[in-house]
Amino acid sequence: MQLTRRTLALAMPATLAALIGAAPVSRPAAENTDRYVPKPTIVLVHGAFVDASSWSGTIRRLQHAGYPVLAPANPLRGLAADTTYLRSVLAAVDGPVVLVGHSYGGAVISGAAVGNSRVKALVYIAAFTPDKGESAAELAAKFPGSTLGDTVNPRSYPLPGGGTGTELVIERSKFHRQFAADVPTADAAVMAATQRPVATTALEEKAGEAAWRTIPSWALIATADRNIPPAAERWMARRAGSQITEVDASHAVAVSRPAVVTHVILAAARAPR
């Protein structure tokens, strides 16, 4: 039978339908799905004697890498109270979180992350990594090397319910050498003037459950630290099973070496869940 133009026109839809039905369905490559996973929010928790501005260099680098960043003020009034406050901050953050703690802030993030399934990693920057029943003061004294006690002055402050508490501040003339020896003198002078005192109860209060027992952790050891002995930082990090990086830096490593700090945080943020 001779095929006419009309016959071909009528046959084409059926032919195309058969071909389309037989063709395999194209699906996106599995590796391309990663682009749809939201980047975690990096929550930076400062420690004693500094404020959130100590993270400035790190924040700029993390934001440049496309990460949302939050650096709340740590009250420094008591471990349980500070931990409760940080939990309230985390409750307002959507999506996954990487928690980063410097110094005493390490003890705070260890408690605040307990039971929070959105915290995918913990990062300890020259920090305390306490286990249940341990205090920051106890851990700092576990190994020799800290000279902090010779540089702090105690002073009283009023408690909300009445009475007074005791807080510690580093003498301004000793701040540079003690806390930030590798920070330029002018910058260290500003840090000394704006330092946040820490209540003695915060350093003496025993920690509760430790989140590092169930959440992957990273640790940066500052080998020239005069606040927390590097041997103590190393011992705590190894006990926690943290991925460890060491750098020749003072306790103010987030100020003096923000690129290294950022590198460790990004390693935690980019690690497979």
N, C-alpha and C positions, 0 to 999 in steps of 0.2 A: 504494500500500500504506500502510495506516495504521501510524504508528510508535507502538509501545508503550513503556512505561517500560523494559521489559527490553531492547528493541532499542536504545534510546538509551544505556543503561548499557553494553551490549556495544560500541557504536560509539565511545564517548568515548575509550578508551585509544588506539585507532588514530588518531583525529582529532588528539588531543594530540600523539602521536608525530610525525605529519606536520608539524604546526605548529612543534614544537620543532626538528625536523630542518631546516626551511626557514629558521628564524630565524638571524640572524647571531650569532656568538659574541662576547660582550662581553669586551674585554681591558682591562687597566689602562692608563691614559694613560701615554705614554712619560715625561712629565715627573715622574711619581710615583716612578719607579725610583730617583731620587736619594736618597730617604730611606733606602734600604737600603745606601748606600755608607758604610763606616765613616769616621769623622773621623780624620785623620792624628794621630799622636802628635807633639806639639811637643817637640823636644829642644833645650834651651837650654844653650849652652856658654859659660861665663864666660871672661874673659881674665885678664891679669896684674894683680896688686895687689888683686884682689877675690876673693870666693868666691861660691858659688851663691846665697847669700842676696841678692845684688844683683838677682836676678830676682824677688824676692818680689811686688812690685806687679804685674808682668806675669803671673806665675803665677796670682794670684788672679783677674785679669780673664780669662785664657784658660780657667781652670776654670769660671768663671761662664758662659762661652760654650759650655761643654759639651765642651771638648777635653781629652784625656788629655795630661798634661805630665810631662816628666822633666828634671831639672836636675842632671846628674852633676858631681862634683868634677873639675876639669881639673888634672892633676898639675903642669903648668907646669915640667917637667923637661927637655924636648927635643921638637922638633917631630915627629920620626918616632915617638918613644915615646908622646907624647900622642895622636897620630893613631891609632896601633895600639890604645891604650886605648879611644878613642872608638868604634872599629870593634867592639870587644868589647861595648860598651854597646849599640850598635845591633843587634847580633846577637841580643840578648835581647828586642828590641821586636817585637811582632807588627804586621803591617799597614803601611800607608804612613807615611812620616815627613816632617816638615818640620824641617830642621836650621837652628838659629839660632846665630850666633856673635858675641860682642862682643869688640872689640879683637883681641888675639892669638888669641882663639877663632875668629875668621874664618879664619885660616890653618889651624887644626885641622880645621874642618868642610870646608874645600876639599879636603883630602887624604882625610879619612875617608869622604866620599861617593863617591869614585871607584869605579866598578864596582858600586855598590849601586843596583839598579833600584827599590828601595822608597823611596828618597829622591826626593820629588816636587818639592821646592823648597829653595832655600838663601836665608837671610836674613842680611844683614851689618849689624850695629848698631855704628856708629862703629868699623868693623873693617878689618883687613887682608884684602885679596883678592889674594893673591899668584899669580903665574904660575910655571910650572916654573923652578927655578933662582934664584928671588928669596927674600930673607929679610925678616922684619919690620923689622929694623934698617935695612936698605937702603931699604925703601919709606918709612919714617918720615923718612929724611934726603933723600928725593927732592925735597921741597918745603920751603921755610922755614916756621917757625911753631911747631915743637915745642920746649918748654922742659923736657921731662922730664929730660934729661941733667943739668940743674943741680939737680935735686931728689932724685936717687937716691943711695943708699949701697950699695956692694958689700960682701958678706960671704961668708965661706967656709962650705961645708957638706960633710959626708962623702959620698963616693960609695959605692954598694953594693959595688963591686969593689975598693975601696981608693982612696986618694988623696982629693983634695978638688975640689969644683967651686965656681963663683962664682955667687951669686944677687944680685938687686937688690931693694931695698925703698925706698919713698918716705919721706923724712923726715916724721915725724908733724907737725911744725910747718908743713910746706909742702904737706901732702896736700890740705887743703881747697881752696886756691887752684889747685893744679896739676891735681888729678884731678876734683874735685867742687864747683866754685865755685858752682853753683846748687842745691846740697843744703844744707838747714839745718845750721848749725854743729854742733849736738849730734849729728846723724846722721853728719856727715862725720867727727867725732871717733871714733865707733864704727867706721866703715869703716877709718880709719887704724890703729886698734888691732887690727883683725882681718884686715888685708890679707895676701894670700898672696904671698910673694916669688916671683919668676920667675927661672929659671936663665938666665944670659947665653947659653948654648947654644941655648935655645929661641928667642931673638930673632935669633940669628945663623945658625941652621941653614937651609939652602936647602930650598925647598919642592919637592915632587914634582909629579906630574900634578895639574892643576886641574879639579875637578868642575864649576866654573861654565861650562866650555866646552860641556858637554852637558846641564846641568840649569838650568832657569829660576831667576833670582835677583832678589832685592829688596835695596835698600840704604837705610839711614837715615844721612844725613850730619849730624853734630853740628857746627854752624858756629862754636861757641865752644870747640872741642876744643883743649886745650893738649898732649895726648899725641901724637895723630896729627894732622898738619896737615889741616884741612878740604879743602885743595886736593888732597892726596894721596888722601883718602877719595873725593873726587869723581872724580878721574882713574881710580882703580881701578874704581869702580862703572861708569863709562862704558865702560871697556875691556871689562868683563865683560858689558855689555849689560843691566845691572840696571835694574829699575824703581826710580827714585830719589825719595826724600822727604827734604827738608831741614828741620831744626828748630834754633832758637836754643837750644843746650844744651851743657853741658860733656861731657867724656868719659864721665861717669857718667850718661849719658842714660837708661839703664834704671832708675836710681833716681829721678832728678828728673822724668822725663817718661814714666812707664810707660804712660799711655793712648796716647801717640803710638806707642811701641814696639809695643804690642799691636795697634794699627790696622794697622801694616805687616805684622806676622806673620799677622794674619787675612786680609789681602789675598792673601798667598802661599798660605795654607791653603785658601782658597776658590776660588782660580783653577782654571779647567778643566784637567784633566790632559792 
